[in-house]
Amino acid sequence: MAETIRRRIATALQPESIEVIDEGHLHAGHAGEGQGHFRVRITSTAFAGLPSLKRHRQVYDAVGDLMGHGIHALAIEATAPGEQGAHNPA
């Protein structure tokens, strides 16, 4: 599922960097034993000048049909290049 999420977002937003982390292990004991909990860290020029809510909507637009069908919870860290907190994986 993490790879599907990564592909969908990459196709839609052409990010400079993207990381999709399966955080299911952090939610053991929750409904479904934590399955479907993901964190997305993404840096894309598509986010330049946009408030957080619009950035998150763009990410949700890319994966919306997966919500409730593979994704139970999605934490999003969305930045534009050069912003504080911009994601640059090593």
MARBA-3410 file (N, C-alpha, C, O; in Angstrom, 1 decimal):
90
0.8,-1.2,0.0,0.0,0.0,0.0,0.9,1.3,0.0,0.5,2.2,-0.7 ~ 2.0,1.2,0.7,2.8,2.4,0.8,3.3,2.8,-0.6,3.4,4.0,-0.9 ~ 3.7,1.8,-1.4,4.2,2.1,-2.8,3.1,2.6,-3.6,3.3,3.5,-4.5 ~ 1.9,2.1,-3.5,0.7,2.7,-4.2,0.5,4.1,-3.9,0.3,5.0,-4.8 ~ 0.5,4.4,-2.6,0.4,5.8,-2.1,1.5,6.7,-2.7,1.2,7.8,-3.3
2.7,6.2,-2.7,3.8,7.0,-3.2,3.7,7.3,-4.7,3.9,8.4,-5.2 ~ 3.3,6.2,-5.4,3.1,6.4,-6.9,2.0,7.4,-7.2,2.2,8.2,-8.1 ~ 0.9,7.3,-6.5,-0.2,8.2,-6.8,0.1,9.6,-6.6,-0.2,10.5,-7.4 ~ 0.8,9.9,-5.4,1.1,11.3,-5.1,2.2,11.8,-6.0,2.1,12.9,-6.5 ~ 3.2,10.9,-6.3,4.3,11.4,-7.2,3.7,11.7,-8.6,4.1,12.7,-9.2
2.8,10.9,-9.1,2.2,11.2,-10.4,1.4,12.5,-10.4,1.5,13.3,-11.3 ~ 0.7,12.8,-9.3,-0.2,14.0,-9.2,0.6,15.2,-9.0,0.2,16.3,-9.5 ~ 1.6,15.2,-8.1,2.3,16.4,-7.6,3.7,16.6,-8.0,4.3,17.6,-7.7 ~ 4.3,15.6,-8.7,5.7,15.7,-9.2,6.6,16.3,-8.1,7.3,17.3,-8.3 ~ 6.7,15.6,-7.0,7.5,16.2,-5.9,9.0,16.1,-6.1,9.5,15.3,-6.8
9.7,17.0,-5.4,11.1,17.0,-5.4,11.6,15.8,-4.5,12.6,15.2,-4.7 ~ 10.8,15.6,-3.5,11.1,14.4,-2.6,9.7,14.0,-2.0,8.8,14.7,-1.8 ~ 9.7,12.7,-1.7,8.5,12.1,-1.1,8.9,10.9,-0.3,9.8,10.1,-0.7 ~ 8.3,10.7,0.8,8.6,9.6,1.7,7.2,9.1,2.2,6.5,9.9,2.8 ~ 6.9,7.9,2.1,5.7,7.3,2.7,6.1,6.3,3.7,6.8,5.3,3.4
5.7,6.5,4.9,6.1,5.7,6.1,4.9,4.9,6.6,3.8,5.5,6.9 ~ 5.0,3.6,6.7,3.9,2.8,7.3,4.1,2.9,8.8,5.0,2.4,9.3 ~ 3.1,3.5,9.5,3.2,3.6,10.9,2.2,2.7,11.6,1.8,2.9,12.8 ~ 1.8,1.6,11.0,0.9,0.7,11.6,1.4,0.1,12.9,0.6,-0.1,13.8 ~ 2.7,-0.1,13.0,3.2,-0.7,14.2,3.0,0.3,15.4,3.0,-0.2,16.6
2.8,1.6,15.2,2.6,2.5,16.3,1.2,2.5,16.8,0.9,3.1,17.8 ~ 0.3,1.8,16.1,-1.1,1.8,16.4,-1.6,0.3,16.7,-2.8,0.1,16.6 ~ -0.7,-0.5,17.1,-1.1,-1.9,17.4,-2.1,-1.8,18.5,-2.0,-1.0,19.5 ~ -3.2,-2.6,18.4,-4.2,-2.6,19.4,-5.4,-1.8,19.0,-6.5,-1.9,19.6 ~ -5.2,-1.0,17.9,-6.4,-0.2,17.4,-7.1,-1.1,16.4,-6.7,-2.2,16.1
-8.3,-0.6,16.0,-9.1,-1.3,15.0,-8.2,-1.7,13.9,-7.5,-0.9,13.3 ~ -8.3,-3.0,13.5,-7.5,-3.5,12.4,-6.0,-3.7,12.7,-5.2,-3.9,11.9 ~ -5.7,-3.6,14.0,-4.3,-3.7,14.5,-3.4,-2.7,13.9,-2.2,-3.0,13.7 ~ -3.9,-1.5,13.6,-3.0,-0.5,13.1,-2.8,-0.5,11.6,-2.1,0.4,11.1 ~ -3.4,-1.4,10.9,-3.2,-1.4,9.5,-3.8,-0.2,8.9,-4.8,0.3,9.3
-3.1,0.3,7.9,-3.6,1.5,7.1,-3.2,2.8,7.7,-3.7,3.8,7.2 ~ -2.3,2.9,8.6,-1.8,4.2,9.2,-0.5,4.5,8.5,0.5,3.8,8.5 ~ -0.5,5.7,7.8,0.7,6.1,7.0,1.0,7.6,7.3,0.1,8.4,7.7 ~ 2.3,7.9,7.1,2.7,9.3,7.2,3.4,9.6,5.8,4.2,8.8,5.3 ~ 3.0,10.8,5.3,3.6,11.2,4.0,4.4,12.5,4.3,3.9,13.4,4.8
5.6,12.5,3.9,6.5,13.7,3.9,6.8,14.0,2.4,7.4,13.2,1.7 ~ 6.3,15.2,2.0,6.5,15.6,0.6,6.9,17.0,0.5,6.4,17.9,1.2 ~ 7.8,17.3,-0.5,8.2,18.6,-0.9,7.9,18.7,-2.4,8.4,18.0,-3.2 ~ 7.1,19.7,-2.7,6.7,19.9,-4.1,6.5,21.4,-4.4,6.0,22.1,-3.6 ~ 6.8,21.8,-5.6,6.6,23.2,-6.0,5.1,23.4,-6.2,4.7,24.6,-6.2
4.3,22.4,-6.3,2.8,22.5,-6.3,2.3,23.2,-5.1,1.1,23.7,-5.1 ~ 3.0,23.1,-4.0,2.6,23.7,-2.7,3.0,25.2,-2.5,2.5,25.8,-1.5 ~ 3.8,25.7,-3.4,4.3,27.1,-3.2,3.1,28.1,-3.1,2.2,28.1,-3.9 ~ 3.2,28.8,-2.0,2.2,29.9,-1.8,0.8,29.4,-1.3,-0.1,30.2,-1.1 ~ 0.7,28.1,-1.0,-0.6,27.6,-0.6,-0.6,27.3,0.9,0.4,27.0,1.5
-1.8,27.6,1.5,-1.9,27.3,3.0,-2.0,25.7,3.2,-2.2,25.0,2.2 ~ -1.7,25.3,4.4,-1.7,23.9,4.7,-2.9,23.1,4.3,-2.8,22.0,3.7 ~ -4.1,23.7,4.5,-5.3,23.0,4.1,-5.4,22.6,2.6,-5.7,21.5,2.2 ~ -5.0,23.6,1.8,-5.0,23.3,0.3,-3.9,22.3,-0.1,-4.2,21.5,-1.0 ~ -2.8,22.3,0.6,-1.8,21.3,0.3,-2.3,19.9,0.7,-2.1,19.0,-0.1
-2.9,19.8,1.8,-3.5,18.5,2.2,-4.5,18.0,1.3,-4.6,16.9,1.0 ~ -5.4,19.0,0.8,-6.4,18.6,-0.2,-5.8,18.0,-1.4,-6.3,17.1,-2.0 ~ -4.7,18.6,-1.9,-4.0,18.1,-3.1,-3.6,16.6,-2.9,-3.7,15.8,-3.8 ~ -3.0,16.4,-1.7,-2.6,15.0,-1.4,-3.8,14.1,-1.3,-3.7,13.0,-1.9 ~ -4.8,14.5,-0.6,-6.0,13.7,-0.5,-6.7,13.4,-1.9,-7.2,12.4,-2.2
-6.6,14.4,-2.8,-7.1,14.2,-4.1,-6.4,13.1,-4.9,-7.0,12.4,-5.7 ~ -5.1,13.0,-4.6,-4.3,11.9,-5.3,-4.6,10.5,-4.7,-4.5,9.6,-5.5 ~ -5.0,10.4,-3.5,-5.2,9.1,-2.9,-6.7,8.9,-2.3,-6.9,7.9,-1.6 ~ -7.5,9.8,-2.6,-8.9,9.8,-2.0,-9.6,8.5,-2.1,-10.3,8.2,-1.1 ~ -9.6,7.8,-3.2,-10.3,6.6,-3.3,-9.7,5.5,-2.4,-10.4,4.4,-2.2
-8.5,5.7,-1.9,-7.9,4.7,-1.0,-8.3,4.9,0.4,-8.1,4.0,1.3 ~ -8.8,6.0,0.8,-9.3,6.3,2.1,-10.4,5.3,2.5,-11.4,5.3,1.8 ~ -10.2,4.6,3.5,-11.1,3.6,3.9,-11.0,2.3,3.2,-11.7,1.3,3.4 ~ -10.1,2.2,2.2,-9.9,1.1,1.4,-8.4,0.8,1.3,-7.8,0.8,0.2 ~ -7.7,0.7,2.4,-6.3,0.5,2.5,-5.6,1.6,3.3,-4.6,1.3,4.0
-6.2,2.8,3.3,-5.7,3.9,4.2,-6.7,4.1,5.3,-7.9,4.5,4.9 ~ -6.4,3.9,6.5,-7.3,4.3,7.6,-7.0,5.7,8.1,-7.9,6.4,8.5 ~ -5.7,6.0,8.2,-5.2,7.3,8.7,-4.0,7.8,7.9,-3.1,7.0,7.6 ~ -4.0,9.1,7.5,-2.9,9.6,6.7,-2.4,10.9,7.4,-3.1,11.9,7.4 ~ -1.2,10.9,7.9,-0.6,12.1,8.4,0.2,12.7,7.3,1.0,12.0,6.6
0.1,14.0,7.1,0.7,14.7,5.9,1.6,15.8,6.4,1.2,16.7,7.2 ~ 2.9,15.8,5.9,3.8,16.9,6.1,4.2,17.4,4.7,5.0,16.8,4.0 ~ 3.5,18.5,4.3,3.7,19.0,2.9,4.3,20.4,2.9,3.8,21.3,3.5 ~ 5.5,20.5,2.2,6.2,21.7,2.1,6.5,22.0,0.7,6.6,21.2,-0.2 ~ 6.8,23.3,0.4,7.4,23.7,-0.9,8.9,23.8,-0.7,9.4,24.0,0.4
9.6,23.7,-1.8,11.1,23.8,-1.8,11.5,25.0,-1.1,11.0,26.1,-1.4 ~ 12.5,24.9,-0.2,13.1,26.1,0.4,12.4,26.5,1.7,12.9,27.3,2.4 ~ 11.2,25.9,2.0,10.5,26.3,3.2,11.2,25.5,4.4,11.8,24.5,4.2 ~ 11.1,26.2,5.6,11.5,25.5,6.8,10.8,24.2,6.9,9.5,24.1,6.8 ~ 11.5,23.1,7.2,10.9,21.8,7.3,10.8,21.0,6.0,10.3,19.9,6.0
11.3,21.6,4.9,11.2,20.9,3.7,11.9,19.6,3.8,13.0,19.5,4.4 ~ 11.3,18.6,3.2,11.8,17.2,3.4,12.9,17.0,2.3,12.6,17.1,1.1 ~ 14.1,16.6,2.7,15.2,16.3,1.8,15.8,15.0,2.3,16.8,15.1,3.1 ~ 15.3,13.8,1.9,15.9,12.6,2.4,17.3,12.4,2.0,17.7,12.9,0.9 ~ 18.1,11.8,2.8,19.5,11.6,2.5,19.7,10.5,1.5,20.8,10.2,1.1
END
